Amino acid sequence: MNEAGIRGRGYSAFFLSGICAIASGVVVSLLQEKFGLTYAETGGLLSLMSVGNMLAAFLAGYLPRKIGARAAVLTLTLGYLLGYGTIAATQAVAVLMAAYFAIGLAKGTALNRCTVMAGMHARDRGKSLQILHSCYACGALLCPFVVSGLSGVSSRAPMIGLAGCGLAMWLVFASARFPRKQPGTAEKNPKQPADRSFLRSGNFWLLTAMVFCQNAAETSVTGWMVTYYRNQEILSGIFSAYTMTVMWSATLIARMLLAFVIPVKNKARALCLMGLACTALYGLMIPQREAVPAVAVLFLFSAAIAGVNPMSTAMTGAVMSPESMGILLPVAATGGIVMPAVIGFVAGSVSLQAGMLVNLIPCAGIAILGWIMWKKKRS
């Protein structure tokens, strides 16, 4: 299979992953409304998805050396099909948590494998990763329409439809030609460990921390914003589900502009500016009580944070590999575990608005880390 074909399958799989992954925030709001879940239980579902995401990112870098890339990817990406299929069949909280964990496994595996497929098989890695994440944004953009359209059929139809999207993603990976064993020195000489020199790179850990903050901020918004807008009566009923449409429209536009229109010569400075914009816009967004300004600020916030993940990942440069992504992505994914749970805890103890304000911390972290990297490059 040529490089264009590998990238194309990566783009297609990530598009379908965008539908399934972002649907989790809409579905959790539906579950809370239908089954009366507490804020702590809601936060627990989102955090368990991030736990699965983190574990899968590690396994996606480790398992291919043990059982082969094809077997590892096809096993782990069953999570969307199994997770949403399970949600359609039960209302037991413990089982719902297991289902969200499985969804996280599929999300993390798709992120790792698609990043490697698009990044390692492109001449312009930054552009390829922006396109990859734009495909994800397209899927996320369509997600509310899929959920809303199927909601008119029955309460279980959205979950069944999402399980079908998960199956389609699995089939895309099944059609790809993965090596039976992951290439590398560890395969040729099992006694010789894989190259982990990237672990001694300070820049690698700064970028890991950057993606940690991005995961924390973005996962909290995608996971909690539908619930928050309903709770605050900013948007009600089916219109609240289209919060995701607003977010991912902005994300898609911003990523396409970064890929094809806006030249970014200094990525560290750009990340610092994005972080400052995220912090300011998020601070403006939470106090809003009217639909139009709330949605407008959400659109701008989503555009500001859109380029952080692909730009940070592209800055790993020569150290990008399944092994480095198997460290960076799961460590960074803990941001998506911790912050939604913290928001749920604060929301249950104080108020939902107070919980949402905690998310200002990772937003500010993006700006601070971008400034540190900018200063390092100038010195």
Secondary structure as GFF3:
##gff-version 3
##sequence-region A 1 379
A	DSSP	alpha_helix	3	35	.	.	.	ID=ss1
A	DSSP	alpha_helix	39	62	.	.	.	ID=ss2
A	DSSP	alpha_helix	64	67	.	.	.	ID=ss3
A	DSSP	alpha_helix	69	76	.	.	.	ID=ss4
A	DSSP	alpha_helix	79	89	.	.	.	ID=ss5
A	DSSP	alpha_helix	93	119	.	.	.	ID=ss6
A	DSSP	alpha_helix	125	151	.	.	.	ID=ss7
A	DSSP	alpha_helix	157	175	.	.	.	ID=ss8
A	DSSP	alpha_helix	185	188	.	.	.	ID=ss9
A	DSSP	three_ten_helix	197	200	.	.	.	ID=ss10
A	DSSP	alpha_helix	202	231	.	.	.	ID=ss11
A	DSSP	three_ten_helix	237	242	.	.	.	ID=ss12
A	DSSP	alpha_helix	243	260	.	.	.	ID=ss13
A	DSSP	alpha_helix	267	285	.	.	.	ID=ss14
A	DSSP	alpha_helix	291	305	.	.	.	ID=ss15
A	DSSP	alpha_helix	308	314	.	.	.	ID=ss16
A	DSSP	three_ten_helix	317	319	.	.	.	ID=ss17
A	DSSP	alpha_helix	322	349	.	.	.	ID=ss18
A	DSSP	alpha_helix	352	357	.	.	.	ID=ss19
A	DSSP	alpha_helix	360	378	.	.	.	ID=ss20
###
